[in-house]
Amino acid sequence: MPIEPNDLWLFAKIADIGSFSKAGEAVGLPKSTLSRRIGRLEKQLGERLFQRTTRQLNLTEFGSKLLQHGRRIGEDTDAAVALAQHRQLQPSGVLRVSMPNDFANLVLLPLLTEFISSHPAITLEIDLSARRVDLLGEQYDLVIRMGDLPDDTALAAKPVYRYAWALYASNEYLALHGAPEQPDDLRQHGMLQLLARQRESQTFRLTRGDKTWSGSLPAKVAANSPELLVKLARQHLGIAAAPTVYANAYVKGGQLVRVLPEWEFPPVTAWAVFPGGRLMPGKTRALLDFLDAGLRELG
């Protein structure tokens, strides 16, 4: 029967304290449990460890030789706990993250710069590919995903940002094609819109007060990059449906204007997704808390 390392550690505790009952109080176990485990250890080793009397507890010759091994197990355990506590206080290691390219460059860049500077013990590996990575299979620590999430009991998610969306076009485009006055008018325009998953027909939903309009619109360009859609709108190629955070700088610069400004899209949520049902590593917790605080300030 293999020896249980914890039994050696308990043996060292009893020997150092000099009492089964006091050692039990120190480790949170009944005296009877300690006696049973030491008895099992002696049987496995084939040697007695203690000479016991009603008033004294002494080590046998073999017990004296074994004591240092038990102490070393305790020291190694304490070192492991200290390492784990240190890693929680000062997170370290390789942190593998996947997120959309546009989101990383246009929204997260200042936060990522600050995070990297303030956590020198963390090595950040960032995947910006358009594909939907397999978080568990490819061993990512955290991914950023947009919109509705599929049910997956192996994963957990936390909302970190909410995108406001709107319609944008250049003054030159509107001067040439006319400005739509109602959502139905959009059917007569070249729409620059996000590429839907599985390439299904994109459905738009717009609200104004208690009025709602929904329907599909013909796409002149469909792409998986909101930043590209905004840039194409700047080139007078159509009306872009895009997040306001990507278009605001061009609106302020006079290169784009809001189309149908009284109509609103439902906001889109950006989620931080990570493995569920397990203790979160300190490095992942550090990034999640950092993004949560920074994006809340960004609004």
Phi and psi in degrees as a GROMACS rama.xvg file:
@    title "Ramachandran Plot"
@    xaxis  label "Phi"
@    yaxis  label "Psi"
@TYPE xy
-67.3491  148.279  PRO-2
-80.2971  136.264  ILE-3
-83.0738  117.6  GLU-4
-55.8538  -33.8388  PRO-5
-62.8  -29.298  ASN-6
-67.2257  -37.3706  ASP-7
-64.9583  -39.4267  LEU-8
-64.4053  -42.5582  TRP-9
-64.3118  -39.1855  LEU-10
-58.5577  -45.1136  PHE-11
-64.7923  -37.8917  ALA-12
-61.9214  -45.7496  LYS-13
-63.9411  -43.3981  ILE-14
-64.4424  -41.8923  ALA-15
-70.9498  -36.5545  ASP-16
-82.3077  -30.4716  ILE-17
84.2093  16.6373  GLY-18
-159.52  134.795  SER-19
-66.4562  -44.0874  PHE-20
-67.1548  -43.2418  SER-21
-70.0603  -36.1251  LYS-22
-64.5792  -38.2854  ALA-23
-61.6852  -40.3814  GLY-24
-64.7156  -37.0136  GLU-25
-68.4256  -35.2676  ALA-26
-103.381  -3.77176  VAL-27
78.6643  32.7919  GLY-28
-127.422  148.021  LEU-29
-65.5025  152.089  PRO-30
-57.3264  -38.8946  LYS-31
-62.8972  -36.166  SER-32
-66.8957  -42.9322  THR-33
-62.411  -43.1961  LEU-34
-60.5446  -43.5448  SER-35
-63.9737  -41.65  ARG-36
-72.1087  -37.3541  ARG-37
-68.6667  -37.5246  ILE-38
-61.0518  -41.6253  GLY-39
-63.9891  -42.416  ARG-40
-62.4052  -43.6921  LEU-41
-61.3372  -39.624  GLU-42
-66.3179  -40.4786  LYS-43
-66.0789  -39.2622  GLN-44
-81.1653  -21.2395  LEU-45
75.8998  20.643  GLY-46
-143.277  147.559  GLU-47
-79.9978  144.661  ARG-48
-104.094  -30.3514  LEU-49
-126.405  147.078  PHE-50
-104.488  114.877  GLN-51
-109.941  137.052  ARG-52
-126.707  179.001  THR-53
-66.5281  -22.7004  THR-54
-116.843  -16.7217  ARG-55
-132.888  152.487  GLN-56
-130.481  109.149  LEU-57
-118.603  149.573  ASN-58
-79.3869  143.381  LEU-59
-77.3253  172.422  THR-60
-59.2847  -43.6385  GLU-61
-65.3542  -40.4163  PHE-62
-60.8676  -38.738  GLY-63
-62.8309  -39.2723  SER-64
-70.9587  -30.3668  LYS-65
-82.8494  -18.8129  LEU-66
-56.4704  -43.3103  LEU-67
-62.3631  -33.9008  GLN-68
-65.3632  -41.7213  HIS-69
-65.387  -40.3403  GLY-70
-62.8322  -38.6717  ARG-71
-64.8278  -37.5366  ARG-72
-61.3386  -42.6915  ILE-73
-62.9344  -41.6839  GLY-74
-64.5513  -41.9521  GLU-75
-64.0167  -39.1772  ASP-76
-64.247  -44.8139  THR-77
-61.7305  -38.3991  ASP-78
-66.1282  -39.1332  ALA-79
-64.6759  -42.2332  ALA-80
-63.3907  -43.9172  VAL-81
-61.6932  -39.3219  ALA-82
-63.0523  -45.0943  LEU-83
-62.562  -42.2561  ALA-84
-65.315  -39.2407  GLN-85
-64.3011  -40.5709  HIS-86
-65.8475  -31.4041  ARG-87
-71.0479  -39.0067  GLN-88
-74.2098  -38.6231  LEU-89
-129.064  85.3823  GLN-90
-57.0863  144.302  PRO-91
-148.677  170.887  SER-92
107.742  -178.802  GLY-93
-86.4739  126.717  VAL-94
-113.519  112.007  LEU-95
-97.0943  122.888  ARG-96
-132.511  143.858  VAL-97
-127.487  137.392  SER-98
-158.009  159.743  MET-99
-63.129  142.863  PRO-100
-56.8837  -48.6708  ASN-101
-60.5812  -43.5719  ASP-102
-62.9371  -41.4855  PHE-103
-65.0848  -45.2795  ALA-104
-81.7845  -34.4185  ASN-105
-98.8887  -22.7596  LEU-106
-113.929  -47.5345  VAL-107
-91.477  -11.8653  LEU-108
-52.178  -49.4719  LEU-109
-61.8881  -38.2186  PRO-110
-68.9165  -41.4361  LEU-111
-63.9138  -39.136  LEU-112
-60.6127  -45.1327  THR-113
-67.2065  -40.2999  GLU-114
-62.9579  -45.773  PHE-115
-61.4132  -40.6169  ILE-116
-68.4278  -35.549  SER-117
-89.77  -6.76142  SER-118
-129.797  70.9393  HIS-119
-64.9057  -19.4827  PRO-120
-84.829  -3.74777  ALA-121
-102.393  130.009  ILE-122
-98.5429  119.802  THR-123
-97.3502  122.629  LEU-124
-109.712  116.575  GLU-125
-116.117  122.146  ILE-126
-97.8169  124.482  ASP-127
-114.714  17.8559  LEU-128
-69.9678  155.967  SER-129
-75.8986  -16.4137  ALA-130
-69.7501  155.62  ARG-131
-88.9186  103.263  ARG-132
-70.917  156.386  VAL-133
-87.6217  100.116  ASP-134
-55.6866  -49.1899  LEU-135
-77.632  -46.6823  LEU-136
-63.897  -34.6171  GLY-137
-98.8329  5.92307  GLU-138
59.669  49.1775  GLN-139
-87.2418  146.898  TYR-140
-84.971  -33.4548  ASP-141
-158.923  140.782  LEU-142
-131.565  151.757  VAL-143
-103.871  124.67  ILE-144
-129.709  149.485  ARG-145
-107.071  143.759  MET-146
78.0646  -155.698  GLY-147
-67.3645  142.258  ASP-148
-109.062  141.927  LEU-149
-71.0755  154.045  PRO-150
-69.5528  129.081  ASP-151
-153.621  106.877  ASP-152
-68.5549  -15.4775  THR-153
-82.463  -8.88197  ALA-154
-119.958  155.259  LEU-155
-124.023  157.39  ALA-156
-145.004  150.696  ALA-157
-137.564  130.48  LYS-158
-69.9442  133.232  PRO-159
-120.63  -14.7342  VAL-160
-161.639  147.987  TYR-161
-124.403  118.479  ARG-162
-81.7246  130.539  TYR-163
-90.877  136.43  ALA-164
-115.545  153.63  TRP-165
-156.351  177.446  ALA-166
-105.722  137.015  LEU-167
-137.03  147.143  TYR-168
-153.246  164.8  ALA-169
-85.8364  155.376  SER-170
-60.2285  -34.6472  ASN-171
-64.6288  -42.6133  GLU-172
-63.676  -45.165  TYR-173
-67.3637  -34.156  LEU-174
-65.6764  -33.2304  ALA-175
-83.389  -36.6458  LEU-176
-110.707  -9.70939  HIS-177
87.7729  147.406  GLY-178
-89.6069  128.742  ALA-179
-64.0815  142.059  PRO-180
-104.799  -22.765  GLU-181
-135.689  156.655  GLN-182
-54.7878  -35.016  PRO-183
-60.5203  -27.5434  ASP-184
-65.3511  -19.6488  ASP-185
-64.2687  -21.5914  LEU-186
-64.1346  -18.6482  ARG-187
-93.6127  5.28459  GLN-188
-119.061  161.957  HIS-189
-81.4722  113.292  GLY-190
-91.9713  134.617  MET-191
-106.303  106.474  LEU-192
-135.485  161.626  GLN-193
-67.905  139.417  LEU-194
-71.046  120.748  LEU-195
-74.5417  151.979  ALA-196
-63.1336  145.788  ARG-197
60.1903  10.7772  GLN-198
59.6098  28.2827  ARG-199
-76.3936  168.729  GLU-200
-63.9386  130.446  SER-201
-76.4135  128.443  GLN-202
-106.082  127.799  THR-203
-98.8128  144.438  PHE-204
-135.052  119.689  ARG-205
-124.24  143.695  LEU-206
-128.762  148.322  THR-207
-141.413  102.584  ARG-208
64.6826  -123.21  GLY-209
-95.2001  8.10767  ASP-210
-98.1286  141.431  LYS-211
-131.326  136.784  THR-212
-125.115  134.791  TRP-213
-142.423  151.142  SER-214
165.18  169.201  GLY-215
-93.3782  151.004  SER-216
-128.586  144.993  LEU-217
-65.4359  134.566  PRO-218
-97.8292  129.093  ALA-219
-82.4852  -38.1201  LYS-220
-139.943  131.903  VAL-221
-121.867  125.649  ALA-222
-142.371  157.957  ALA-223
-94.1631  21.4486  ASN-224
-128.668  105.616  SER-225
-58.9362  -34.3182  PRO-226
-61.2294  -41.1593  GLU-227
-63.9988  -41.0865  LEU-228
-60.2909  -41.8  LEU-229
-64.4084  -41.1284  VAL-230
-68.0374  -34.8145  LYS-231
-67.8923  -36.4797  LEU-232
-63.1404  -36.6052  ALA-233
-62.5376  -25.641  ARG-234
-90.2081  15.2488  GLN-235
65.8207  32.0679  HIS-236
-97.0315  -6.02743  LEU-237
160.056  -167.396  GLY-238
-103.912  124.388  ILE-239
-98.474  134.368  ALA-240
-97.2989  111.425  ALA-241
-151.668  160.586  ALA-242
-64.1021  140.726  PRO-243
-62.3112  -31.8266  THR-244
-64.1947  -25.4752  VAL-245
-83.5865  -24.9753  TYR-246
-101.788  -17.2939  ALA-247
-55.3269  -42.8578  ASN-248
-63.2559  -36.5468  ALA-249
-75.3422  -30.8827  TYR-250
-67.0671  -44.2823  VAL-251
-64.0003  -32.6167  LYS-252
-82.6821  -2.14842  GLY-253
80.6774  8.84349  GLY-254
-85.6725  -22.9138  GLN-255
-134.917  155.621  LEU-256
-130.063  155.128  VAL-257
-75.7142  132.35  ARG-258
-101.168  138.581  VAL-259
47.627  58.1066  LEU-260
-64.8201  -21.0625  PRO-261
-82.0334  -8.93242  GLU-262
-99.5175  140.813  TRP-263
-124.412  144.447  GLU-264
-85.4327  152.946  PHE-265
-62.9087  140.599  PRO-266
-65.688  154.238  PRO-267
-111.893  132.523  VAL-268
-92.3655  135.035  THR-269
-96.9757  126.7  ALA-270
-110.535  139.431  TRP-271
-91.6189  121.469  ALA-272
-114.824  137.166  VAL-273
-150.542  164.389  PHE-274
-59.294  135.079  PRO-275
-99.2493  167.753  GLY-276
69.4279  23.5237  GLY-277
-149.727  164.406  ARG-278
-67.5621  128.294  LEU-279
-76.9413  127.351  MET-280
-60.364  151.756  PRO-281
-59.2102  -35.9041  GLY-282
-65.6026  -38.4812  LYS-283
-69.8351  -43.1994  THR-284
-59.8525  -39.7695  ARG-285
-60.9441  -46.2233  ALA-286
-68.5312  -41.9758  LEU-287
-61.6393  -45.6442  LEU-288
-64.7875  -37.7296  ASP-289
-64.5122  -46.2167  PHE-290
-66.0462  -41.289  LEU-291
-59.677  -47.2713  ASP-292
-68.8662  -45.8993  ALA-293
-66.8457  -41.1465  GLY-294
-74.9638  -26.5884  LEU-295
-66.1201  -39.1489  ARG-296
-67.9329  -36.1787  GLU-297
-66.6173  -30.4128  LEU-298
